[in-house]
């Protein structure tokens, strides 16, 4: 049986150790020697997979990026899942790019996290019409555009982004002028426009994490150089072509066509498949132009494309504007179009 005399010294020893540990902790904290709390990456949400590549190239290890419209989904009619909406609650930044689902969902995305910064990466860049003509000027964003991003959607309002300082509701104005279908939102099919969007991403990440700004600037310079090299490579491949008209089902390649002096002929118009008379006209047009391929994207129906391809004795080929491996995918696209126009 343990005696009372043996218990008391043990209790004193335990108490002494505890007090010593507390004192060491207090002294370490006061001297700045306390272990630093592990810093988490900035949480960034984007609309489509190519954006993930852009943000990760600029942000590097300092960002963790999630995509709303994953591979295989159509960004024209996509509806975010409850899980995705819930994930917005701890996001630091949402980067929109002008794809159609944003028009219907942007208000809910903002309301899920009023403190979340929202960057309109396509602000100030004019959209091309389906044939590759620009629907509005490719204006250089003003310095103020960095803190005054415009929401071009059919909600008929535009919001001033207040960044991390609070909700944007106080800055709502009512003068919208863009409507879905007015232009091709696939800006990233032109590497030169990606460079401009990347600069906006660099600046917003630097605003939110100033201590990491040197890394963001360094990453941007490297990425911009790669985009310039990619642009030169594609230009060199496509420049010698004499036949410069290619046919697509959905007009996703307007910016690519405009960048490289091509003409995109689209089967679908304003989101609708053609009727019998319009389809016959398209077939006649394709035959006159010597078109032997109809390009489709994997997220959309290919029924009308198949009809045209059979009528012209050609074939249906896949081009995916939403592939996450941005540079390699754009090279594949260029080579497929070059091969089809060389037949």
DAQUI-V788888 format. One record per residue. RES is the residue in one small letter. PHI is phi in whole degrees, 0 to 359 (* if undefined). Layout:
# DAQUI-V788888
res:RES phi:PHI
res:RES phi:PHI
This chain:
# DAQUI-V788888
res:x phi:*
res:x phi:283
res:x phi:277
res:x phi:296
res:x phi:296
res:x phi:282
res:x phi:288
res:x phi:297
res:x phi:301
res:x phi:297
res:x phi:296
res:x phi:295
res:x phi:297
res:x phi:298
res:x phi:297
res:x phi:296
res:x phi:296
res:x phi:297
res:x phi:295
res:x phi:296
res:x phi:298
res:x phi:297
res:x phi:295
res:x phi:298
res:x phi:298
res:x phi:295
res:x phi:296
res:x phi:295
res:x phi:296
res:x phi:293
res:x phi:264
res:x phi:81
res:x phi:265
res:x phi:295
res:x phi:301
res:x phi:289
res:x phi:291
res:x phi:297
res:x phi:272
res:x phi:272
res:x phi:294
res:x phi:293
res:x phi:267
res:x phi:239
res:x phi:252
res:x phi:229
res:x phi:275
res:x phi:229
res:x phi:305
res:x phi:303
res:x phi:299
res:x phi:302
res:x phi:300
res:x phi:298
res:x phi:293
res:x phi:292
res:x phi:292
res:x phi:278
res:x phi:278
res:x phi:56
res:x phi:288
res:x phi:273
res:x phi:232
res:x phi:234
res:x phi:249
res:x phi:240
res:x phi:250
res:x phi:287
res:x phi:265
res:x phi:283
res:x phi:306
res:x phi:89
res:x phi:260
res:x phi:265
res:x phi:288
res:x phi:281
res:x phi:233
res:x phi:289
res:x phi:239
res:x phi:304
res:x phi:282
res:x phi:304
res:x phi:297
res:x phi:293
res:x phi:297
res:x phi:295
res:x phi:295
res:x phi:293
res:x phi:297
res:x phi:246
res:x phi:281
res:x phi:269
res:x phi:209
res:x phi:245
res:x phi:247
res:x phi:264
res:x phi:223
res:x phi:99
res:x phi:287
res:x phi:303
res:x phi:297
res:x phi:296
res:x phi:301
res:x phi:274
res:x phi:249
res:x phi:297
res:x phi:298
res:x phi:291
res:x phi:298
res:x phi:294
res:x phi:291
res:x phi:291
res:x phi:201
res:x phi:293
res:x phi:271
res:x phi:286
res:x phi:287
res:x phi:235
res:x phi:249
res:x phi:268
res:x phi:292
res:x phi:261
res:x phi:300
res:x phi:86
res:x phi:253
res:x phi:291
res:x phi:272
res:x phi:271
res:x phi:285
res:x phi:297
res:x phi:271
res:x phi:106
res:x phi:275
res:x phi:281
res:x phi:280
res:x phi:209
res:x phi:299
res:x phi:276
res:x phi:276
res:x phi:283
res:x phi:301
res:x phi:287
res:x phi:305
res:x phi:289
res:x phi:297
res:x phi:297
res:x phi:251
res:x phi:222
res:x phi:279
res:x phi:264
res:x phi:267
res:x phi:267
res:x phi:216
res:x phi:273
res:x phi:279
res:x phi:56
res:x phi:196
res:x phi:228
res:x phi:247
res:x phi:276
res:x phi:283
res:x phi:266
res:x phi:61
res:x phi:275
res:x phi:276
res:x phi:146
res:x phi:294
res:x phi:268
res:x phi:303
res:x phi:292
res:x phi:255
res:x phi:284
res:x phi:240
res:x phi:232
res:x phi:208
res:x phi:263
res:x phi:221
res:x phi:256
res:x phi:232
res:x phi:307
res:x phi:94
res:x phi:288
res:x phi:194
res:x phi:275
res:x phi:278
res:x phi:280
res:x phi:300
res:x phi:291
res:x phi:285
res:x phi:248
res:x phi:301
res:x phi:293
res:x phi:285
res:x phi:298
res:x phi:300
res:x phi:292
res:x phi:293
res:x phi:298
res:x phi:295
res:x phi:292
res:x phi:296
res:x phi:306
res:x phi:294
res:x phi:290
res:x phi:299
res:x phi:294
res:x phi:297
res:x phi:280
res:x phi:222
res:x phi:303
res:x phi:292
res:x phi:261
res:x phi:306
res:x phi:301
res:x phi:294
res:x phi:297
res:x phi:295
res:x phi:296
res:x phi:296
res:x phi:298
res:x phi:301
res:x phi:294
res:x phi:293
res:x phi:299
res:x phi:295
res:x phi:294
res:x phi:295
res:x phi:297
res:x phi:294
res:x phi:297
res:x phi:300
res:x phi:297
res:x phi:297
res:x phi:292
res:x phi:300
res:x phi:296
res:x phi:290
res:x phi:269
res:x phi:302
res:x phi:288
res:x phi:296
res:x phi:267
res:x phi:277
res:x phi:237
res:x phi:247
res:x phi:232
res:x phi:253
res:x phi:231
res:x phi:282
res:x phi:249
res:x phi:284
res:x phi:266
res:x phi:242
res:x phi:298
res:x phi:290
res:x phi:297
res:x phi:299
res:x phi:294
res:x phi:294
res:x phi:243
res:x phi:69
res:x phi:253
res:x phi:240
res:x phi:267
res:x phi:253
res:x phi:255
res:x phi:286
res:x phi:278
res:x phi:234
res:x phi:45
res:x phi:80
res:x phi:238
res:x phi:285
res:x phi:286
res:x phi:282
res:x phi:304
res:x phi:293
res:x phi:295
res:x phi:294
res:x phi:297
res:x phi:295
res:x phi:297
res:x phi:296
res:x phi:297
res:x phi:298
res:x phi:295
res:x phi:295
res:x phi:296
res:x phi:277
res:x phi:71
res:x phi:285
res:x phi:241
res:x phi:217
res:x phi:241
res:x phi:266
res:x phi:232
res:x phi:252
res:x phi:295
res:x phi:278
res:x phi:239
res:x phi:296
res:x phi:241
res:x phi:301
res:x phi:295
res:x phi:299
res:x phi:295
res:x phi:298
res:x phi:295
res:x phi:300
res:x phi:295
res:x phi:293
res:x phi:262
res:x phi:69
res:x phi:249
res:x phi:217
res:x phi:263
res:x phi:235
res:x phi:261
res:x phi:235
res:x phi:250
res:x phi:285
res:x phi:254
res:x phi:297
res:x phi:287
res:x phi:278
res:x phi:307
res:x phi:295
res:x phi:297
res:x phi:295
res:x phi:294
res:x phi:296
res:x phi:299
res:x phi:301
res:x phi:300
res:x phi:291
res:x phi:294
res:x phi:294
res:x phi:298
res:x phi:295
res:x phi:293
res:x phi:280
res:x phi:265
res:x phi:291
